[in-house]
Amino acid sequence: MVALNNWHRSQEKRSDVLLALALALVMGAADDTYDTAVLVTARYHRAAAMSDTNRTPQVVGVAVIRPHVMRLLFSDGMVRDVQYVPGKAHGSLIEPIEDPSYFAQVRVDTDAGTVVWPNGLDLAPEVLHGDYAPNETLGFIDVTTKQLA
């Protein structure tokens, strides 16, 4: 709580890590049954996100909230929960994420504006955001309403 109080007091010292931590805590990511990994590598700029309506929102934060479920923060402020369902898809890039510990290695690729795993698997940010339907689900499903309902 001290970190969050300091985060509110100091405009200059806001860090992406604290933003992700606050998001994870407020949205219920921290639970006692799973060690939550919070990774953020891109900075969220609210004014830029609100003024640029033609740009595809980019993933600016990701938190693994339990095995095979990640919470995504987008540059426009939207938050979505995406679950990978093991066994739904096959392929050399998909197989490693069947392992929950490998899935938890997801990070934000600031150049691509999306999430990526160490083997190079990345997901289309416009599909993750919900703007377009995926050509193939690859086993990823949106569980935001189920989580927050």
PyMOL commands that place a pseudoatom at each C-alpha (Angstrom):
pseudoatom trace, name=CA, resn=MET, resi=1, chain=A, elem=C, hetatm=0, pos=[0.000, 0.000, 0.000]
pseudoatom trace, name=CA, resn=VAL, resi=2, chain=A, elem=C, hetatm=0, pos=[2.892, 2.376, 0.651]
pseudoatom trace, name=CA, resn=ALA, resi=3, chain=A, elem=C, hetatm=0, pos=[3.999, 1.997, -2.962]
pseudoatom trace, name=CA, resn=LEU, resi=4, chain=A, elem=C, hetatm=0, pos=[0.503, 2.833, -4.196]
pseudoatom trace, name=CA, resn=ASN, resi=5, chain=A, elem=C, hetatm=0, pos=[0.244, 5.855, -1.882]
pseudoatom trace, name=CA, resn=ASN, resi=6, chain=A, elem=C, hetatm=0, pos=[3.607, 7.127, -3.113]
pseudoatom trace, name=CA, resn=TRP, resi=7, chain=A, elem=C, hetatm=0, pos=[2.464, 6.467, -6.672]
pseudoatom trace, name=CA, resn=HIS, resi=8, chain=A, elem=C, hetatm=0, pos=[-0.489, 8.815, -6.190]
pseudoatom trace, name=CA, resn=ARG, resi=9, chain=A, elem=C, hetatm=0, pos=[1.628, 11.508, -4.508]
pseudoatom trace, name=CA, resn=SER, resi=10, chain=A, elem=C, hetatm=0, pos=[4.438, 11.793, -7.006]
pseudoatom trace, name=CA, resn=GLN, resi=11, chain=A, elem=C, hetatm=0, pos=[3.456, 12.549, -10.600]
pseudoatom trace, name=CA, resn=GLU, resi=12, chain=A, elem=C, hetatm=0, pos=[7.096, 12.489, -11.754]
pseudoatom trace, name=CA, resn=LYS, resi=13, chain=A, elem=C, hetatm=0, pos=[7.895, 9.102, -10.252]
pseudoatom trace, name=CA, resn=ARG, resi=14, chain=A, elem=C, hetatm=0, pos=[5.026, 7.074, -11.710]
pseudoatom trace, name=CA, resn=SER, resi=15, chain=A, elem=C, hetatm=0, pos=[6.516, 3.998, -13.235]
pseudoatom trace, name=CA, resn=ASP, resi=16, chain=A, elem=C, hetatm=0, pos=[5.078, 1.445, -15.588]
pseudoatom trace, name=CA, resn=VAL, resi=17, chain=A, elem=C, hetatm=0, pos=[5.668, -1.276, -13.025]
pseudoatom trace, name=CA, resn=LEU, resi=18, chain=A, elem=C, hetatm=0, pos=[3.579, 0.512, -10.406]
pseudoatom trace, name=CA, resn=LEU, resi=19, chain=A, elem=C, hetatm=0, pos=[0.861, 1.138, -12.978]
pseudoatom trace, name=CA, resn=ALA, resi=20, chain=A, elem=C, hetatm=0, pos=[0.753, -2.575, -13.756]
pseudoatom trace, name=CA, resn=LEU, resi=21, chain=A, elem=C, hetatm=0, pos=[0.833, -3.464, -10.070]
pseudoatom trace, name=CA, resn=ALA, resi=22, chain=A, elem=C, hetatm=0, pos=[-2.044, -1.098, -9.341]
pseudoatom trace, name=CA, resn=LEU, resi=23, chain=A, elem=C, hetatm=0, pos=[-3.977, -2.545, -12.301]
pseudoatom trace, name=CA, resn=ALA, resi=24, chain=A, elem=C, hetatm=0, pos=[-3.323, -6.079, -11.115]
pseudoatom trace, name=CA, resn=LEU, resi=25, chain=A, elem=C, hetatm=0, pos=[-4.387, -5.314, -7.549]
pseudoatom trace, name=CA, resn=VAL, resi=26, chain=A, elem=C, hetatm=0, pos=[-7.490, -3.310, -8.472]
pseudoatom trace, name=CA, resn=MET, resi=27, chain=A, elem=C, hetatm=0, pos=[-8.619, -5.850, -11.044]
pseudoatom trace, name=CA, resn=GLY, resi=28, chain=A, elem=C, hetatm=0, pos=[-8.021, -8.800, -8.704]
pseudoatom trace, name=CA, resn=ALA, resi=29, chain=A, elem=C, hetatm=0, pos=[-4.915, -10.260, -10.318]
pseudoatom trace, name=CA, resn=ALA, resi=30, chain=A, elem=C, hetatm=0, pos=[-3.169, -10.949, -7.048]
pseudoatom trace, name=CA, resn=ASP, resi=31, chain=A, elem=C, hetatm=0, pos=[-4.523, -14.119, -5.537]
pseudoatom trace, name=CA, resn=ASP, resi=32, chain=A, elem=C, hetatm=0, pos=[-3.051, -16.548, -3.059]
pseudoatom trace, name=CA, resn=THR, resi=33, chain=A, elem=C, hetatm=0, pos=[-3.075, -19.544, -5.400]
pseudoatom trace, name=CA, resn=TYR, resi=34, chain=A, elem=C, hetatm=0, pos=[-0.840, -18.269, -8.189]
pseudoatom trace, name=CA, resn=ASP, resi=35, chain=A, elem=C, hetatm=0, pos=[2.340, -16.240, -8.230]
pseudoatom trace, name=CA, resn=THR, resi=36, chain=A, elem=C, hetatm=0, pos=[1.359, -13.245, -10.372]
pseudoatom trace, name=CA, resn=ALA, resi=37, chain=A, elem=C, hetatm=0, pos=[3.888, -12.017, -12.908]
pseudoatom trace, name=CA, resn=VAL, resi=38, chain=A, elem=C, hetatm=0, pos=[3.536, -8.382, -13.912]
pseudoatom trace, name=CA, resn=LEU, resi=39, chain=A, elem=C, hetatm=0, pos=[5.464, -7.123, -16.910]
pseudoatom trace, name=CA, resn=VAL, resi=40, chain=A, elem=C, hetatm=0, pos=[5.144, -3.717, -18.518]
pseudoatom trace, name=CA, resn=THR, resi=41, chain=A, elem=C, hetatm=0, pos=[7.558, -2.262, -21.011]
pseudoatom trace, name=CA, resn=ALA, resi=42, chain=A, elem=C, hetatm=0, pos=[5.575, 0.473, -22.724]
pseudoatom trace, name=CA, resn=ARG, resi=43, chain=A, elem=C, hetatm=0, pos=[4.311, 3.751, -21.276]
pseudoatom trace, name=CA, resn=TYR, resi=44, chain=A, elem=C, hetatm=0, pos=[0.589, 4.601, -21.427]
pseudoatom trace, name=CA, resn=HIS, resi=45, chain=A, elem=C, hetatm=0, pos=[-0.098, 8.150, -22.636]
pseudoatom trace, name=CA, resn=ARG, resi=46, chain=A, elem=C, hetatm=0, pos=[-3.776, 8.940, -22.086]
pseudoatom trace, name=CA, resn=ALA, resi=47, chain=A, elem=C, hetatm=0, pos=[-3.811, 12.170, -24.114]
pseudoatom trace, name=CA, resn=ALA, resi=48, chain=A, elem=C, hetatm=0, pos=[-2.201, 10.505, -27.124]
pseudoatom trace, name=CA, resn=ALA, resi=49, chain=A, elem=C, hetatm=0, pos=[-4.555, 7.555, -26.920]
pseudoatom trace, name=CA, resn=MET, resi=50, chain=A, elem=C, hetatm=0, pos=[-7.608, 9.804, -26.806]
pseudoatom trace, name=CA, resn=SER, resi=51, chain=A, elem=C, hetatm=0, pos=[-6.515, 12.115, -29.631]
pseudoatom trace, name=CA, resn=ASP, resi=52, chain=A, elem=C, hetatm=0, pos=[-5.476, 9.490, -32.193]
pseudoatom trace, name=CA, resn=THR, resi=53, chain=A, elem=C, hetatm=0, pos=[-8.685, 7.702, -33.184]
pseudoatom trace, name=CA, resn=ASN, resi=54, chain=A, elem=C, hetatm=0, pos=[-7.326, 6.014, -36.339]
pseudoatom trace, name=CA, resn=ARG, resi=55, chain=A, elem=C, hetatm=0, pos=[-4.506, 4.147, -34.638]
pseudoatom trace, name=CA, resn=THR, resi=56, chain=A, elem=C, hetatm=0, pos=[-4.883, 0.518, -33.592]
pseudoatom trace, name=CA, resn=PRO, resi=57, chain=A, elem=C, hetatm=0, pos=[-4.641, 0.362, -29.798]
pseudoatom trace, name=CA, resn=GLN, resi=58, chain=A, elem=C, hetatm=0, pos=[-1.426, -1.280, -28.674]
pseudoatom trace, name=CA, resn=VAL, resi=59, chain=A, elem=C, hetatm=0, pos=[-0.817, -3.583, -25.747]
pseudoatom trace, name=CA, resn=VAL, resi=60, chain=A, elem=C, hetatm=0, pos=[1.128, -1.590, -23.141]
pseudoatom trace, name=CA, resn=GLY, resi=61, chain=A, elem=C, hetatm=0, pos=[0.893, -3.980, -20.201]
pseudoatom trace, name=CA, resn=VAL, resi=62, chain=A, elem=C, hetatm=0, pos=[0.409, -7.644, -19.444]
pseudoatom trace, name=CA, resn=ALA, resi=63, chain=A, elem=C, hetatm=0, pos=[-0.097, -9.488, -16.172]
pseudoatom trace, name=CA, resn=VAL, resi=64, chain=A, elem=C, hetatm=0, pos=[-0.410, -13.247, -15.866]
pseudoatom trace, name=CA, resn=ILE, resi=65, chain=A, elem=C, hetatm=0, pos=[-3.234, -13.556, -13.337]
pseudoatom trace, name=CA, resn=ARG, resi=66, chain=A, elem=C, hetatm=0, pos=[-3.364, -17.357, -13.158]
pseudoatom trace, name=CA, resn=PRO, resi=67, chain=A, elem=C, hetatm=0, pos=[-2.194, -20.287, -15.290]
pseudoatom trace, name=CA, resn=HIS, resi=68, chain=A, elem=C, hetatm=0, pos=[-2.939, -19.616, -18.975]
pseudoatom trace, name=CA, resn=VAL, resi=69, chain=A, elem=C, hetatm=0, pos=[-4.810, -16.343, -18.285]
pseudoatom trace, name=CA, resn=MET, resi=70, chain=A, elem=C, hetatm=0, pos=[-3.333, -12.919, -18.969]
pseudoatom trace, name=CA, resn=ARG, resi=71, chain=A, elem=C, hetatm=0, pos=[-4.744, -9.478, -18.306]
pseudoatom trace, name=CA, resn=LEU, resi=72, chain=A, elem=C, hetatm=0, pos=[-3.917, -6.958, -21.044]
pseudoatom trace, name=CA, resn=LEU, resi=73, chain=A, elem=C, hetatm=0, pos=[-3.790, -3.169, -20.765]
pseudoatom trace, name=CA, resn=PHE, resi=74, chain=A, elem=C, hetatm=0, pos=[-4.154, -1.274, -24.046]
pseudoatom trace, name=CA, resn=SER, resi=75, chain=A, elem=C, hetatm=0, pos=[-2.969, 2.194, -25.009]
pseudoatom trace, name=CA, resn=ASP, resi=76, chain=A, elem=C, hetatm=0, pos=[-6.590, 3.436, -25.037]
pseudoatom trace, name=CA, resn=GLY, resi=77, chain=A, elem=C, hetatm=0, pos=[-7.120, 2.294, -21.424]
pseudoatom trace, name=CA, resn=MET, resi=78, chain=A, elem=C, hetatm=0, pos=[-9.101, -0.861, -22.212]
pseudoatom trace, name=CA, resn=VAL, resi=79, chain=A, elem=C, hetatm=0, pos=[-8.414, -3.926, -20.085]
pseudoatom trace, name=CA, resn=ARG, resi=80, chain=A, elem=C, hetatm=0, pos=[-9.103, -7.435, -21.373]
pseudoatom trace, name=CA, resn=ASP, resi=81, chain=A, elem=C, hetatm=0, pos=[-8.556, -10.894, -19.959]
pseudoatom trace, name=CA, resn=VAL, resi=82, chain=A, elem=C, hetatm=0, pos=[-7.460, -13.542, -22.463]
pseudoatom trace, name=CA, resn=GLN, resi=83, chain=A, elem=C, hetatm=0, pos=[-7.232, -17.251, -21.705]
pseudoatom trace, name=CA, resn=TYR, resi=84, chain=A, elem=C, hetatm=0, pos=[-5.284, -19.882, -23.587]
pseudoatom trace, name=CA, resn=VAL, resi=85, chain=A, elem=C, hetatm=0, pos=[-7.098, -23.222, -23.659]
pseudoatom trace, name=CA, resn=PRO, resi=86, chain=A, elem=C, hetatm=0, pos=[-4.472, -25.981, -23.869]
pseudoatom trace, name=CA, resn=GLY, resi=87, chain=A, elem=C, hetatm=0, pos=[-5.046, -28.539, -26.607]
pseudoatom trace, name=CA, resn=LYS, resi=88, chain=A, elem=C, hetatm=0, pos=[-7.234, -26.290, -28.803]
pseudoatom trace, name=CA, resn=ALA, resi=89, chain=A, elem=C, hetatm=0, pos=[-4.495, -25.571, -31.360]
pseudoatom trace, name=CA, resn=HIS, resi=90, chain=A, elem=C, hetatm=0, pos=[-1.318, -27.241, -32.549]
pseudoatom trace, name=CA, resn=GLY, resi=91, chain=A, elem=C, hetatm=0, pos=[1.915, -26.044, -34.053]
pseudoatom trace, name=CA, resn=SER, resi=92, chain=A, elem=C, hetatm=0, pos=[5.561, -25.550, -33.220]
pseudoatom trace, name=CA, resn=LEU, resi=93, chain=A, elem=C, hetatm=0, pos=[4.994, -22.025, -31.842]
pseudoatom trace, name=CA, resn=ILE, resi=94, chain=A, elem=C, hetatm=0, pos=[1.878, -22.943, -29.849]
pseudoatom trace, name=CA, resn=GLU, resi=95, chain=A, elem=C, hetatm=0, pos=[3.136, -26.136, -28.186]
pseudoatom trace, name=CA, resn=PRO, resi=96, chain=A, elem=C, hetatm=0, pos=[5.504, -24.453, -25.666]
pseudoatom trace, name=CA, resn=ILE, resi=97, chain=A, elem=C, hetatm=0, pos=[2.720, -22.329, -24.147]
pseudoatom trace, name=CA, resn=GLU, resi=98, chain=A, elem=C, hetatm=0, pos=[0.901, -25.495, -23.097]
pseudoatom trace, name=CA, resn=ASP, resi=99, chain=A, elem=C, hetatm=0, pos=[3.281, -25.321, -20.112]
pseudoatom trace, name=CA, resn=PRO, resi=100, chain=A, elem=C, hetatm=0, pos=[1.972, -22.696, -17.636]
pseudoatom trace, name=CA, resn=SER, resi=101, chain=A, elem=C, hetatm=0, pos=[5.496, -21.638, -16.665]
pseudoatom trace, name=CA, resn=TYR, resi=102, chain=A, elem=C, hetatm=0, pos=[6.359, -20.942, -20.312]
pseudoatom trace, name=CA, resn=PHE, resi=103, chain=A, elem=C, hetatm=0, pos=[3.040, -19.139, -20.823]
pseudoatom trace, name=CA, resn=ALA, resi=104, chain=A, elem=C, hetatm=0, pos=[3.985, -16.880, -17.881]
pseudoatom trace, name=CA, resn=GLN, resi=105, chain=A, elem=C, hetatm=0, pos=[7.056, -15.680, -19.827]
pseudoatom trace, name=CA, resn=VAL, resi=106, chain=A, elem=C, hetatm=0, pos=[4.809, -13.486, -21.988]
pseudoatom trace, name=CA, resn=ARG, resi=107, chain=A, elem=C, hetatm=0, pos=[5.991, -9.888, -22.333]
pseudoatom trace, name=CA, resn=VAL, resi=108, chain=A, elem=C, hetatm=0, pos=[5.098, -6.720, -24.206]
pseudoatom trace, name=CA, resn=ASP, resi=109, chain=A, elem=C, hetatm=0, pos=[6.913, -6.087, -27.491]
pseudoatom trace, name=CA, resn=THR, resi=110, chain=A, elem=C, hetatm=0, pos=[6.915, -2.297, -27.760]
pseudoatom trace, name=CA, resn=ASP, resi=111, chain=A, elem=C, hetatm=0, pos=[7.839, -2.343, -31.456]
pseudoatom trace, name=CA, resn=ALA, resi=112, chain=A, elem=C, hetatm=0, pos=[4.913, -4.590, -32.394]
pseudoatom trace, name=CA, resn=GLY, resi=113, chain=A, elem=C, hetatm=0, pos=[2.544, -3.194, -29.746]
pseudoatom trace, name=CA, resn=THR, resi=114, chain=A, elem=C, hetatm=0, pos=[1.459, -6.639, -28.651]
pseudoatom trace, name=CA, resn=VAL, resi=115, chain=A, elem=C, hetatm=0, pos=[2.373, -9.594, -26.466]
pseudoatom trace, name=CA, resn=VAL, resi=116, chain=A, elem=C, hetatm=0, pos=[5.140, -11.992, -27.411]
pseudoatom trace, name=CA, resn=TRP, resi=117, chain=A, elem=C, hetatm=0, pos=[6.704, -15.166, -26.029]
pseudoatom trace, name=CA, resn=PRO, resi=118, chain=A, elem=C, hetatm=0, pos=[10.417, -16.069, -26.145]
pseudoatom trace, name=CA, resn=ASN, resi=119, chain=A, elem=C, hetatm=0, pos=[9.909, -18.344, -29.182]
pseudoatom trace, name=CA, resn=GLY, resi=120, chain=A, elem=C, hetatm=0, pos=[8.563, -15.410, -31.247]
pseudoatom trace, name=CA, resn=LEU, resi=121, chain=A, elem=C, hetatm=0, pos=[4.846, -16.199, -30.992]
pseudoatom trace, name=CA, resn=ASP, resi=122, chain=A, elem=C, hetatm=0, pos=[2.920, -12.939, -30.996]
pseudoatom trace, name=CA, resn=LEU, resi=123, chain=A, elem=C, hetatm=0, pos=[-0.773, -12.138, -31.235]
pseudoatom trace, name=CA, resn=ALA, resi=124, chain=A, elem=C, hetatm=0, pos=[-2.471, -9.457, -33.327]
pseudoatom trace, name=CA, resn=PRO, resi=125, chain=A, elem=C, hetatm=0, pos=[-3.236, -6.464, -31.064]
pseudoatom trace, name=CA, resn=GLU, resi=126, chain=A, elem=C, hetatm=0, pos=[-6.390, -5.539, -33.002]
pseudoatom trace, name=CA, resn=VAL, resi=127, chain=A, elem=C, hetatm=0, pos=[-7.781, -9.041, -32.412]
pseudoatom trace, name=CA, resn=LEU, resi=128, chain=A, elem=C, hetatm=0, pos=[-6.801, -9.004, -28.725]
pseudoatom trace, name=CA, resn=HIS, resi=129, chain=A, elem=C, hetatm=0, pos=[-8.490, -5.591, -28.406]
pseudoatom trace, name=CA, resn=GLY, resi=130, chain=A, elem=C, hetatm=0, pos=[-11.690, -7.026, -29.908]
pseudoatom trace, name=CA, resn=ASP, resi=131, chain=A, elem=C, hetatm=0, pos=[-11.767, -4.898, -33.062]
pseudoatom trace, name=CA, resn=TYR, resi=132, chain=A, elem=C, hetatm=0, pos=[-11.568, -7.899, -35.409]
pseudoatom trace, name=CA, resn=ALA, resi=133, chain=A, elem=C, hetatm=0, pos=[-12.420, -11.590, -35.231]
pseudoatom trace, name=CA, resn=PRO, resi=134, chain=A, elem=C, hetatm=0, pos=[-9.426, -13.917, -35.472]
pseudoatom trace, name=CA, resn=ASN, resi=135, chain=A, elem=C, hetatm=0, pos=[-8.868, -16.013, -38.595]
pseudoatom trace, name=CA, resn=GLU, resi=136, chain=A, elem=C, hetatm=0, pos=[-7.925, -18.842, -36.245]
pseudoatom trace, name=CA, resn=THR, resi=137, chain=A, elem=C, hetatm=0, pos=[-8.438, -18.767, -32.489]
pseudoatom trace, name=CA, resn=LEU, resi=138, chain=A, elem=C, hetatm=0, pos=[-5.187, -20.638, -31.741]
pseudoatom trace, name=CA, resn=GLY, resi=139, chain=A, elem=C, hetatm=0, pos=[-6.848, -21.552, -28.469]
pseudoatom trace, name=CA, resn=PHE, resi=140, chain=A, elem=C, hetatm=0, pos=[-7.072, -17.966, -27.127]
pseudoatom trace, name=CA, resn=ILE, resi=141, chain=A, elem=C, hetatm=0, pos=[-10.457, -16.752, -25.912]
pseudoatom trace, name=CA, resn=ASP, resi=142, chain=A, elem=C, hetatm=0, pos=[-11.642, -13.519, -24.319]
pseudoatom trace, name=CA, resn=VAL, resi=143, chain=A, elem=C, hetatm=0, pos=[-12.793, -14.170, -20.756]
pseudoatom trace, name=CA, resn=THR, resi=144, chain=A, elem=C, hetatm=0, pos=[-13.114, -10.545, -19.643]
pseudoatom trace, name=CA, resn=THR, resi=145, chain=A, elem=C, hetatm=0, pos=[-16.862, -10.587, -19.011]
pseudoatom trace, name=CA, resn=LYS, resi=146, chain=A, elem=C, hetatm=0, pos=[-16.647, -13.943, -17.251]
pseudoatom trace, name=CA, resn=GLN, resi=147, chain=A, elem=C, hetatm=0, pos=[-13.875, -12.591, -14.973]
pseudoatom trace, name=CA, resn=LEU, resi=148, chain=A, elem=C, hetatm=0, pos=[-15.462, -9.267, -14.140]
pseudoatom trace, name=CA, resn=ALA, resi=149, chain=A, elem=C, hetatm=0, pos=[-19.110, -10.345, -13.958]
for i in range(1, 149): cmd.bond("trace and resi %d" % i, "trace and resi %d" % (i + 1))
show_as sticks, trace
zoom trace
